[in-house]
Amino acid sequence: MGSVIEILDEKTVNKIAAGEVIERPLSVVKELVENSIDAGATSISVELKGGGIDFIRVTDNGSGIAADYVKKAFLPHATSKIHSADDLFSVRSLGFRGEALSTIAAVCQTEIITKTKDRMTALSYRIDGGKEVSFDEIGAPDGTTFIARNLFFHTPARRKFLKTAMTEAGYVTGFMQHMAINYADIAFKYIINNVNKLVTTGNGDRRENIYKVYGREIADSILEFEAEDLGMSLRGYAAKPVVARSSREYEIFFVNGHFIKDKLLEKAVEEAYKPYLMQHRFPFCVLVLNIDPGLVDVNVHPKKTEMKFAHGPELFEFVRRAVGECLSNTELINKAGLVEEPEEKYTAPKVSAEPFEVLRTVKDGSRTLFVAEDRTSDDPGKDNTEDAGDSFFYEQNDGISEIEEKPAFLEKKDTAFTGKKPVQLDLFEEKIIKPENKPYFRLVGQVFKTYWIIEYKNKMFIIDQHAAHEKVMYERFVKQYKSRNVTSQLLSPTLILTLNGKQEMILERYMESFRSLGFEIEHFEGADYAVRAVPSGFMMLESREIFTGLIDELGDGINTEDVEIIHDRLAQMSCKAAVKGNTELSFKEADELLTELLSLENPYNCPHGRPTMIEFTERELEKKFKRIV
């Protein structure tokens, strides 16, 4: 039986945020796919023509809509998801507003074909621009097919604001990719102009779908982890820093099934990645969060891509800690990748829900006509009709896409994509870069006066001496600061600085913080200040540059009382104090540098995120020299 659909009362309607529900083809696809998921579908097919402006079809194998509720479903604020205003605080479905179907039907030519398991036949209901056209019984499989033609056909002014068909299809593609990753247990088929763009198996393996959407480089770098705390659960897929990107587009968040964009979650992830990434680089990560619906407000915007969280600080720390622990428990050495990888083998995907209505019956007086939809016409609404007697039948799974299927998912020889459960934090690969392995590292020599070659068992590392020394100095300073054991070195002569009014205000505000970092500062006279000592280890730098640089950064809008901001800026200046490239080091100096590097918690990146080392394997070199094939 289908779900019971009710008209929301006025009180509930008034509490639902207002706004445009249908703006473009993406809006239609989003609402229909979410309805399919809420209906328990395990297979969903989405097809576009003309970027979705001309034609959209969504087919599912869900529960369908009961006959008594088909027409009712198209009334404003008709929904089976909630029944009163109180239900807004415990919404677990993707849809709940009851606006989608009525709005879609008002702006295009619409047909729904739906069948529940308890009925012998399906129902076809057609609406053009909000006006009922027909309501008939036809043959169809269980589930629902929704067809939307000619979006905004009766409002040309609104239609002209749509972008090109390619651009509109691109918006839908992004949405379908997100759905495929989040709902890996649903078999999706996504078709544009008779060409399969995305096909998933519905086998529950998110990593496999990440591969299909984002490719091998990202999929091979994925670290899987889980975390639970304070009633929140998290399944995460964090890529190693080596595949960082230049925008936040690849920070993907799902909360209680909804894809959302959220600055709090972005900040939490970026804080976790901060020690590993260069400035203005952003990680790839997929976070799937489940939170008590009573602690989340999804009624912020009709698009449901924004949420409010009752315990934002706790959520921030939960995500930051989970992602940070995943990264810190993993060997993050950059691999050189000398060897060309072989072509991957593919296997065919499982069949997803297919459009069935290739042939449908339309009664015309005493005759029964078979209507075959034109699959090639530019006009998606054009039909070819032929007289076929008084028979009645439908042809199932004859779908719109009678084209050659391209294999769409990878079957690897290793276990990376076999659908096994994610590796837990305590099962990550054994780390190589640790103090107890020092006896197995052999310094080979320096090349280009910048890089050191080091042999370790069947691996070879190349270490950037500047990045490594910079990281060692950074960590040394941070450790001293946290233990309140920062030492100072006296300047001779004392540095006298003349500050303007803004700089004086900043210095007075943060004076104790500067002193805790190892500066000795006192007012001299007028606008002059005497800097008598600086943090140990920075004597070789221009002290004026260190001090005034810090004050200027603090005046650039940083709104914090946290001394961590100041010491972070200062510690990153270890870059200027570190040994430079094109500088010869002795074997003893290089060995001491390696010893300190091996002792660090994060030896893989300098404070700016650049790698300190890269790795080659013996096998890679042998293949490069054709010793093995």
Sequence and secondary structure as in RCSB ss.txt:
>XXXX:A:sequence
MGSVIEILDEKTVNKIAAGEVIERPLSVVKELVENSIDAGATSISVELKGGGIDFIRVTDNGSGIAADYVKKAFL
PHATSKIHSADDLFSVRSLGFRGEALSTIAAVCQTEIITKTKDRMTALSYRIDGGKEVSFDEIGAPDGTTFIARN
LFFHTPARRKFLKTAMTEAGYVTGFMQHMAINYADIAFKYIINNVNKLVTTGNGDRRENIYKVYGREIADSILEF
EAEDLGMSLRGYAAKPVVARSSREYEIFFVNGHFIKDKLLEKAVEEAYKPYLMQHRFPFCVLVLNIDPGLVDVNV
HPKKTEMKFAHGPELFEFVRRAVGECLSNTELINKAGLVEEPEEKYTAPKVSAEPFEVLRTVKDGSRTLFVAEDR
TSDDPGKDNTEDAGDSFFYEQNDGISEIEEKPAFLEKKDTAFTGKKPVQLDLFEEKIIKPENKPYFRLVGQVFKT
YWIIEYKNKMFIIDQHAAHEKVMYERFVKQYKSRNVTSQLLSPTLILTLNGKQEMILERYMESFRSLGFEIEHFE
GADYAVRAVPSGFMMLESREIFTGLIDELGDGINTEDVEIIHDRLAQMSCKAAVKGNTELSFKEADELLTELLSL
ENPYNCPHGRPTMIEFTERELEKKFKRIV
>XXXX:A:secstr
     EE  HHHHHHS    S SSHHHHHHHHHHHHHHTT SEEEEEEEGGGTSEEEEEE S    GGGTTGGGS
TTEESS SSGGGGGS  SS  SS HHHHHHHHSEEEEEEE TT SSEEEEEEETTEEEEEEEE   SEEEEEEES
TTTT HHHHTTS  HHHHHHHHHHHHHHHHHHTTTSEEEEEETTEEEEE   SS HHHHHHHHH HHHHHTEEEE
EEEETTEEEEEEEE GGG BSSGGGEEEEETTEEE  HHHHHHHHHHHGGGS TT B  EEEEEE  GGGEE TT
 TT    EETTHHHHHHHHHHHHHHHHHTS   EE   S      EE         TTEEEEEETTEEEEEEE S
S SSTT EEEEE TT     TT  S  S     EE  SSSTTS      GGGS   SSSGGGGGGEEEEEEETTT
EEEEEETTEEEEEEHHHHHHHHHHHHHHHHHHTT   EEEEEEEEEEE  HHHHHHHHHTHHHHHHTT EEEEEE
TTEEEEEEEETT TTS HHHHHHHHHHHHTTT     HHHHHHHHHHTHHHHS  SS    HHHHHHHHHHHHTS
S  SB TTS BSEEEEEHHHHHHHTTS  
